[in-house]
Amino acid sequence: MRIFIKSGEAAWLKSIKEIVFEKLGQQTKFKVQNARGQGEEAWLRLEGVVSKTKADELKGAATFIDRTHFISKPSERYYLRELLDYLVMDGEIALGKVKGFDSNGPQDLLIVDFRGSDHLIPLVGDFIVKIDDKKKTIFMKLPSGLLELSDEV
């Protein structure tokens, strides 16, 4: 069975032992017998999926992998879920905690509760000063007017 990974390189899938598919509210867990990845494509051999017909039944299903596989190493990029509940600072101003994520296509967006309402803040290298894991804080330098613009939307 072939799977396309939207988060980039798929080679890491070799380390997973099981995967869950959900379709029409029904979840089914499969043991991964073999996996290989190249680029954004992965090929999985799943226990019990022995025919193309059986694989086709999983087409379009949501896929779930244990979150322990989504922990970055110090030299790697962060997985978004690792930044959940981090405090976002713009200079000396505490904007609020990350409560979720969105995307506008080319970039990931942090959903931050600022002054009682949700604001979308682009998570781009040009705005990030540093990320302090010990303090669970993202230090940013946002363009002037960015938060005011999101108030108008």
Backbone bond lengths (Angstrom), bond angles and torsions (degrees), N, CA, C in turn:
res aa  C-N    CA-C-N  psi(-1)  N-CA   C-N-CA  omega(-1)  CA-C   N-CA-C  phi
1 M - - - 1.440 - - 1.522 108.32 -
2 R 1.310 117.96 136.92 1.460 123.07 -179.31 1.522 109.04 -105.68
3 I 1.351 115.48 137.01 1.456 122.67 179.74 1.517 107.93 -127.34
4 F 1.344 117.74 139.19 1.451 122.16 174.63 1.525 108.18 -100.28
5 I 1.317 116.02 131.28 1.458 122.57 -178.14 1.525 108.57 -102.96
6 K 1.332 117.10 123.91 1.458 120.83 -176.80 1.528 112.27 -84.43
7 S 1.315 117.28 -4.84 1.466 119.26 -176.89 1.519 112.89 -102.59
8 G 1.315 117.70 19.02 1.465 119.55 176.84 1.509 112.75 103.50
9 E 1.303 115.96 -142.06 1.463 124.47 -174.47 1.533 112.26 -52.84
10 A 1.333 116.93 131.95 1.472 121.90 -176.34 1.522 113.55 -101.28
11 A 1.320 118.85 -2.67 1.465 121.19 -175.18 1.527 112.87 -57.89
12 W 1.326 118.89 -29.51 1.461 122.19 -179.33 1.521 112.85 -62.08
13 L 1.333 117.27 -19.05 1.470 120.20 -179.08 1.530 112.64 -62.77
14 K 1.328 117.05 -16.09 1.470 120.01 178.88 1.526 111.63 -60.32
15 S 1.336 117.49 -23.79 1.462 120.76 -175.88 1.529 113.97 -86.28
16 I 1.332 119.05 -8.75 1.466 118.88 -176.64 1.521 111.25 -81.56
17 K 1.317 114.97 145.95 1.469 121.74 -178.33 1.520 112.38 -105.25
18 E 1.348 116.17 -25.14 1.460 119.25 177.30 1.512 109.91 -149.71
19 I 1.335 114.28 159.00 1.460 121.94 -177.41 1.529 107.35 -143.66
20 V 1.322 115.96 146.31 1.465 121.34 -179.52 1.528 108.11 -116.20
21 F 1.324 115.62 133.00 1.462 122.14 175.03 1.515 107.66 -111.53
22 E 1.337 116.67 139.59 1.464 120.73 176.75 1.513 108.86 -126.27
23 K 1.327 114.34 125.47 1.462 120.47 178.23 1.526 107.71 -141.35
24 L 1.322 115.20 130.40 1.472 121.76 -179.88 1.528 111.46 53.69
25 G 1.336 116.00 40.38 1.459 121.42 177.41 1.519 115.29 77.71
26 Q 1.307 117.32 -2.54 1.469 122.21 -178.72 1.527 109.80 -101.84
27 Q 1.341 116.56 122.99 1.462 120.84 177.78 1.523 110.41 -99.97
28 T 1.345 114.85 137.56 1.465 121.12 177.59 1.521 108.11 -132.58
29 K 1.347 115.41 128.62 1.454 121.55 -179.17 1.527 109.46 -99.28
30 F 1.332 115.28 136.73 1.464 121.19 178.50 1.519 109.63 -126.63
31 K 1.318 115.78 142.10 1.459 120.52 170.35 1.522 107.88 -81.28
32 V 1.330 115.73 138.02 1.454 121.07 179.10 1.529 107.52 -90.66
33 Q 1.323 116.19 117.48 1.461 120.77 -179.74 1.521 111.68 -86.33
34 N 1.322 116.04 -33.13 1.451 120.92 -178.67 1.528 108.06 -157.63
35 A 1.322 116.13 144.33 1.466 120.07 178.09 1.516 109.00 -147.26
36 R 1.309 114.72 143.33 1.464 120.15 171.83 1.513 107.41 -146.32
37 G 1.313 115.00 149.04 1.453 119.54 -177.84 1.503 111.55 -137.02
38 Q 1.322 114.86 149.84 1.453 121.83 175.47 1.519 106.96 -149.89
39 G 1.317 115.90 123.81 1.460 119.54 -176.99 1.518 109.61 60.84
40 E 1.331 116.47 -130.37 1.464 121.10 -179.80 1.527 112.59 -95.48
41 E 1.312 118.24 10.37 1.459 121.32 -179.25 1.520 110.21 -111.62
42 A 1.322 115.04 143.23 1.457 121.24 175.37 1.523 107.92 -132.09
43 W 1.308 115.50 146.14 1.452 121.58 175.21 1.514 106.78 -117.98
44 L 1.324 116.34 125.51 1.456 121.89 -178.13 1.518 110.20 -120.65
45 R 1.328 115.69 138.49 1.463 121.18 168.57 1.531 105.53 -106.33
46 L 1.327 115.09 116.01 1.458 121.28 -175.81 1.521 110.48 -107.46
47 E 1.319 115.12 138.46 1.460 120.01 177.49 1.527 109.28 -61.18
48 G 1.311 116.45 128.16 1.464 121.17 178.78 1.521 114.25 92.03
49 V 1.324 118.62 -12.01 1.467 121.77 177.49 1.520 106.08 -102.35
50 V 1.342 114.26 92.28 1.473 119.96 -170.06 1.526 113.22 -111.22
51 S 1.332 116.63 1.95 1.464 118.70 -179.31 1.524 109.49 -144.16
52 K 1.319 114.81 162.04 1.460 120.32 176.39 1.526 109.95 -63.14
53 T 1.318 116.89 -36.41 1.466 120.95 178.65 1.524 110.45 -59.77
54 K 1.337 116.44 -45.46 1.472 120.96 -179.72 1.536 109.87 -65.41
55 A 1.325 117.35 -40.06 1.466 121.13 177.89 1.526 110.55 -65.63
56 D 1.327 117.49 -40.14 1.467 121.76 179.63 1.523 111.90 -62.11
57 E 1.335 117.48 -29.66 1.466 120.89 177.77 1.524 111.73 -62.76
58 L 1.328 117.22 -23.87 1.464 121.98 -179.02 1.532 112.35 -90.67
59 K 1.311 116.91 -6.65 1.459 121.65 -178.81 1.532 110.24 -58.37
60 G 1.331 116.14 130.59 1.454 121.41 178.99 1.515 114.42 84.78
61 A 1.328 117.55 -1.74 1.464 120.66 -179.21 1.528 110.36 -75.66
62 A 1.321 115.97 150.52 1.467 120.87 171.22 1.526 106.96 -72.97
63 T 1.321 116.10 146.58 1.453 121.39 -176.42 1.522 109.38 -119.15
64 F 1.332 116.23 134.27 1.457 121.24 -179.63 1.521 109.80 -125.73
65 I 1.329 114.75 133.85 1.454 122.14 177.68 1.517 106.50 -127.51
66 D 1.326 117.06 141.19 1.460 121.80 -178.17 1.532 110.95 -51.45
67 R 1.332 115.63 134.53 1.467 120.83 -175.64 1.524 113.86 -63.99
68 T 1.321 118.30 -15.52 1.468 119.62 177.68 1.519 111.75 -63.88
69 H 1.327 117.83 -16.78 1.463 121.61 176.80 1.532 111.94 -81.72
70 F 1.327 116.72 -5.98 1.460 120.86 -176.27 1.521 111.40 -113.42
71 I 1.317 115.68 54.05 1.456 122.45 176.15 1.524 106.39 -123.39
72 S 1.320 116.01 117.89 1.463 119.46 -175.69 1.522 111.12 -77.79
73 K 1.309 114.17 153.99 1.457 121.37 173.68 1.534 106.90 -89.66
74 P 1.344 117.52 159.57 1.472 119.81 -175.55 1.530 115.32 -50.72
75 S 1.296 119.61 -34.09 1.469 120.33 -176.84 1.530 112.78 -91.25
76 E 1.334 117.65 0.16 1.463 121.56 -176.62 1.525 111.57 -99.49
77 R 1.330 115.42 165.62 1.463 121.36 172.64 1.530 108.58 -69.53
78 Y 1.337 115.49 154.35 1.460 121.07 178.53 1.520 110.63 -75.03
79 Y 1.326 115.62 147.94 1.454 120.63 164.17 1.523 104.94 -83.81
80 L 1.316 117.94 139.52 1.459 120.94 -176.29 1.528 111.95 -52.93
81 R 1.314 117.57 -42.91 1.465 120.05 -176.62 1.521 112.74 -58.50
82 E 1.348 117.11 -23.21 1.459 120.63 178.34 1.527 111.97 -70.16
83 L 1.329 117.67 -20.80 1.462 121.91 -177.82 1.522 112.98 -93.13
84 L 1.327 116.97 -2.75 1.456 121.26 178.50 1.531 109.59 -59.44
85 D 1.312 117.07 134.22 1.466 125.57 -179.40 1.529 114.00 74.07
86 Y 1.329 118.44 5.12 1.464 119.87 173.33 1.524 108.45 -71.89
87 L 1.321 116.51 144.98 1.457 122.15 174.85 1.527 108.23 -79.79
88 V 1.330 117.13 136.08 1.463 121.54 177.03 1.523 108.02 -104.75
89 M 1.336 114.65 125.13 1.462 121.71 178.48 1.525 108.83 -113.01
90 D 1.333 116.44 135.74 1.460 121.77 170.81 1.519 105.19 -111.76
91 G 1.321 116.68 98.30 1.459 120.49 -171.75 1.516 108.55 65.22
92 E 1.322 116.84 -120.08 1.470 121.67 -179.89 1.536 112.41 -96.63
93 I 1.328 117.27 0.40 1.463 121.37 -175.71 1.523 110.55 -95.96
94 A 1.336 115.82 121.96 1.470 121.15 175.61 1.524 107.77 -78.91
95 L 1.323 116.37 116.80 1.464 120.48 -178.62 1.519 112.51 -85.33
96 G 1.295 117.23 -33.19 1.458 121.84 -177.83 1.515 110.03 141.07
97 K 1.330 115.19 -179.32 1.462 120.69 -177.91 1.524 111.17 -94.97
98 V 1.318 114.60 150.23 1.459 120.94 175.92 1.521 107.73 -69.94
99 K 1.320 116.57 121.66 1.471 119.95 -179.75 1.519 113.18 -113.10
100 G 1.343 115.93 -4.26 1.453 119.56 178.74 1.517 110.30 176.76
101 F 1.334 114.45 -171.77 1.460 120.37 -174.97 1.522 109.69 -141.65
102 D 1.321 114.70 155.82 1.452 122.03 175.97 1.523 106.13 -147.06
103 S 1.300 116.59 -176.23 1.453 121.07 177.36 1.515 108.36 -150.25
104 N 1.315 116.34 146.13 1.456 119.83 173.34 1.526 109.77 -110.57
105 G 1.315 116.31 17.91 1.463 122.29 -179.28 1.509 110.80 105.66
106 P 1.332 117.17 -77.94 1.463 118.45 -176.31 1.528 114.72 -75.80
107 Q 1.343 118.27 -17.44 1.463 118.54 -177.22 1.519 111.49 -144.53
108 D 1.334 113.82 153.41 1.453 120.08 174.74 1.523 108.67 -80.20
109 L 1.319 115.37 149.53 1.459 122.11 180.00 1.518 109.46 -123.37
110 L 1.323 116.45 136.77 1.460 121.88 172.92 1.520 107.48 -87.63
111 I 1.324 116.87 137.03 1.461 120.78 171.58 1.525 105.72 -98.51
112 V 1.333 115.65 114.56 1.459 121.78 -174.91 1.520 108.56 -121.80
113 D 1.338 116.29 132.39 1.453 121.54 175.98 1.527 107.56 -81.46
114 F 1.330 115.82 104.02 1.464 122.31 -178.06 1.521 108.53 -118.93
115 R 1.330 115.23 117.79 1.464 121.97 179.05 1.528 112.18 54.59
116 G 1.320 115.47 41.34 1.460 120.98 173.62 1.508 116.69 84.99
117 S 1.324 118.03 1.95 1.462 118.73 176.17 1.530 110.11 -138.84
118 D 1.316 114.64 157.34 1.461 120.83 -178.76 1.522 111.03 -76.03
119 H 1.320 115.02 134.86 1.462 121.67 176.16 1.518 108.45 -126.77
120 L 1.320 116.34 141.60 1.458 122.28 177.30 1.521 108.32 -96.31
121 I 1.321 115.55 122.92 1.461 121.16 -179.32 1.523 108.30 -119.73
122 P 1.328 117.37 120.91 1.470 120.10 -179.92 1.534 111.17 -61.32
123 L 1.311 115.66 130.63 1.461 121.78 177.47 1.529 107.27 -95.85
124 V 1.329 114.43 80.21 1.465 120.57 -177.44 1.520 109.23 -123.43
125 G 1.319 115.40 147.15 1.456 121.74 -176.74 1.514 114.29 -54.27
126 D 1.327 116.88 -35.59 1.469 120.10 -178.90 1.528 112.47 -64.32
127 F 1.332 118.08 -24.07 1.465 121.10 -178.03 1.530 112.39 -96.24
128 I 1.325 117.50 -18.96 1.464 121.27 -175.25 1.524 110.00 -85.95
129 V 1.329 115.79 123.42 1.455 121.31 174.83 1.521 108.46 -85.15
130 K 1.341 115.70 -51.52 1.466 120.95 174.58 1.520 109.18 -166.95
131 I 1.312 114.58 161.37 1.463 121.57 174.77 1.527 106.58 -118.80
132 D 1.319 115.75 121.69 1.459 121.84 -178.64 1.524 108.26 -105.83
133 D 1.339 116.27 103.78 1.459 120.25 -177.63 1.527 112.44 -68.03
134 K 1.323 117.28 -34.20 1.478 119.66 -179.56 1.523 110.80 -64.51
135 K 1.331 116.68 -39.39 1.468 121.49 179.64 1.527 112.00 -91.07
136 K 1.347 116.70 -4.47 1.465 121.81 -176.02 1.534 110.14 50.71
137 T 1.338 114.90 52.72 1.458 121.59 -175.43 1.522 110.50 -134.10
138 I 1.333 115.57 137.38 1.461 122.51 172.99 1.526 106.65 -107.00
139 F 1.323 116.21 114.80 1.460 121.35 178.16 1.523 107.80 -92.48
140 M 1.343 115.79 125.64 1.456 120.47 -176.33 1.525 110.32 -130.39
141 K 1.314 114.94 160.85 1.467 122.70 169.99 1.521 105.21 -126.13
142 L 1.334 114.88 96.37 1.463 120.84 -175.55 1.517 111.34 -86.76
143 P 1.325 117.11 148.69 1.469 120.13 176.43 1.522 110.86 -61.78
144 S 1.288 115.61 143.39 1.457 121.74 178.56 1.531 109.81 -55.67
145 G 1.323 116.46 132.19 1.456 121.00 176.22 1.513 115.22 89.35
146 L 1.331 118.67 -5.94 1.471 120.34 -176.52 1.534 111.84 -59.66
147 L 1.327 117.28 -46.63 1.472 119.28 -178.55 1.528 111.32 -70.85
148 E 1.313 118.00 -32.25 1.463 120.61 177.17 1.526 110.23 -66.77
149 L 1.341 116.62 -37.47 1.480 120.30 178.14 1.506 110.49 -63.45
150 S 1.331 117.68 -40.00 1.459 118.91 -178.18 1.523 111.00 -70.27
151 D 1.350 118.59 -20.49 1.459 121.35 174.00 1.524 111.80 -67.42
152 E 1.332 116.15 -30.81 1.463 121.54 -176.32 1.506 112.93 -79.85
153 V 1.324 117.71 -17.90 1.467 121.40 -175.37 1.503 110.87 -78.15
